């Protein structure tokens, strides 16, 4: 667990790479009515990382299926129920996906969005770095807009106070 000074001063990446801190951040996203839309945005970021880290370790068919599912679920909002049974997303994100509350399309650049949609529509461009630019764009959004809001929240103040008093 991060120490209180580190919690107060750390950047998004340091904070999110700590499992306890990440859990607390996710609780914040799920619990704040105004913030629950960002749960799916965060899930997209995590799934991009998962795709990149598993690309060379799975069959081309599995990689293609995962890539297409990420694009359908988070970019075009088409949810494949059979795929979710075999490769479930978090329970929290499935609610938001079903409601089509996330809008990755508003965060991604036109170039990145075109690349992802072309991959889906033409079944081309499958590579380990397929989601690299999308992940970076979403990470910038989380770091620059969502994380600062979290840092100023009562939820975060409670988190840091719990560390100070423990």
N, C-alpha and C positions, 0 to 999 in steps of 0.2 A: 504494500500500500504506500502511496506517495506520502511523504511527510507534509505537514501543513505549509511550510514555506514553499516547498516544491509545488504543492497544489495551487497556491495563490499565484505563483509566478510562472508556471509551466505553459508551454505552447500547446496547441491543439494536439499535435502528434504525440508528444510526450504524455499528455493526459490520457488520450484515447488508447494508447498502447498499454496502459495499466488496467488490468482486468476489473479491479474494483471501481476505478474511476469511470471506465467505460460503462459498467453496469449502472452506476449512478446517473451518468449522462443519459442512458437509454430510459431509465425510470423517469427522468425529467421530460424527455421527449414524449413518452407515453402518457404521462400524467398531466401535462399542461395542455389545456384545450387549444390554445393558440399554436402550440408547437407540435401536435401529433401528426401534422402533415409531414414534418421533417423526419419522422421515423422511417418512412419509405425511402426518402432521399438517402438517409444514412444506410439503410439496408442495400440500396443500389450500390453505394460505395463499397460496402463489405462484399457484395457478390462480385463486383469487378475484381477485387483483390483475390477472391476465391478462384475466379476463372483464371487469372494470371498465374496463381500459384499451383493450380492443378493441370494446366494446359499440357505440359510435357509428360504428365504422369497418368493420363487417361487416354482412352482410344480417341481417334479423330471423330468418331460418331458421337461419343459422350461429350466431347468438347463442343462439337457443333450443336448438340441438343441443349447443352447448358447455355451457350452463347445466344441461341435463338430464344430460349426461355427468358433469359435476362432482358433481352430487347423487347419481347412481347409483353412481359409483365410490367416493366418499368418505363418503357418508352412508348409503346403503342397501346398499353393497358389491356392486352388480350391475355386472359389467364387460362392456362391449360390445366384443368383439374386433375387429369391423369398424371401429369408431370409433377404437380404439387404433392400428390400422394407418394411418389417415388423419391422426390427431392424437395422435401418441405422447406418452406421459408419460415421465419420466426412466426409464432402465433400472432404477435402484435402486427407484423407487417402484412399478414394475410388479410386482416381486417381492413387495413388501409388500401391494399391493392384492390380488394373487392369493391370498395367504395370509389375507386379511381381518384383518390385524393391527392396522390403525389403528381407532380408535374416536372419530371426531369427535363422535358422538352423546353421548358422555360429557362433552364440553367445551362444546358449544353449549347455550345456554339453551333451555328448552322453547318459548318464543315464537319464537326463531330457527329451531329445528328444525321447528316446525309450518309456518312460512312457506316453508321450503325444500321440505318434503314436499308442501305444498299446491301449490306451483309445479309440482312434478313430476306430481302426481296429477291436478290440474285444468287443467294447462297454462295457468295464469294468473300474473300478477304479474311478468312479465318486464320488468325495467328495469335501467338501468346500476348502480343501487345494490342489486340483489338480494342480493349476497353481502357488502355493506358491514358489516353487523352481525356476520355469521359471521366475516368476516376479522378484525374487531376483537377478538372473543371469543377466537379462536385465537391472535391476536398477543399478547393479554394472557397466555394460557396459556404460550406460548413464552417470552415475556419474564420472567414471574414464576416459572416452574418449570423449564423446560428450559435456558434461557440461564444462570441461576445455577449449575446443575449443571455446565455446560460450563466456566464461568469457574473452577470449583474443580478441574477435571480435570487429569490429567497431560498430556493432549493439548494443552490450552490453555497450560500451563506451557512445554511444548516450543515452541509457537508464539511465545510472547513471548520466550523465550530465543533463538530463531533470529533475531528482530528485533534484539535487544540486541547480538548478536555479529556482525551483518551490517553 
